[in-house]
Amino acid sequence: MTTHTLDYFFEKYHFSDRDRFDTLQIFSLLSKEKQTNFVSNFDKYAMDVQQVNSDMEIEKNILIDDAVEQVKQALLKNRKQKLKEEIQQNN
């Protein structure tokens, strides 16, 4: 089994460079029999990789949204504090 077969699947399933690298690392450690089995079941493997990537993208977006919200709240708190100080100085 050659990496040309894997290249076909990588293209078919639009694997990222990182996923290609990781898959090739795993593949190189398998026996010939397991490599054949891996290629035979590549569709399932590809779907699992896509699901993991999708889950990671969702988690990343949640973390980014949370971070943005925290920054907004900190800016709002800071602005409120400055306005309060300005009001107290003017009285």
N, C-alpha and C positions, 0 to 999 in steps of 0.2 A: 504494500500500500504506500503510495507516495503522497507528498504534500500537495501535488497537483489536484488530487481528488478533494482534499480539504479546501484548496483555493476555490474550487467550483462551489462548494457549499458556503464558503465565506461570502462569496459574491451573491449567491442566491439569497442568503439570509441577511445580507448587509451588515456583516460583523464589523465592529470597530477595530481599529488597530490593536487596542488593548485586549479585546476578546480573542482576536486572532493569535496574538502572542501567547496568551494564557492557554488557549486550546492546543497550540503547537507544543507548548511545554509539557502539558499533560499527555498528549498523544505520543510524544517521543519516549515517554517512560513506560508505555504499554507494550506488552508482548505482541507479536504479529497477529495472533488469534484475537486478542482483545482489540487491537487496532481495527481488524476486520469487523468485529462486532460493533465497535464504536461508530464506524462509518455507516454500517447498516442501520444504526439507530440514531443517526445524526439529526434527523428531523425532530425527534423528541428533545435531544440535547439543545438544539437551536431554539426551540420553543421555551425551554427552561431558562436559557440565557436571556432571551428577550423578556421573559416575565421578571427575572431578577433586575434587569436593566430598567424596566418600566417601574418596578417598585422603588428602586433607588432614585429614579427621577422624581417620583412623587414625594419621597422623603426629603430630597434636596429642596424641592419647591416649598414644602411645608417649613423646613428650617429657614429658608431664605425669607419667606413671608413673616415668620415669627421674629426674625432678626430685624427686618424692616419695621415691623410694628413696635418693637422695643426701642429702636432709634427714634421713631416718631414720638413715642411717649416720653422719652428722655428730653427731646427737643421741646415738646410742649410743656413739660414740667419746668424746664430751664426758663422758657419764655414767660411762663406764669410767675415764676419767682422774680424775674427781672422787672416785670410790670408791677408786681406787688411792691418791690423796693422803690421803684420810681414814684409810685403813688404815695408811699410813706414819706419820701424825701420832699415831695411837693406839698405836703400838708403841714 
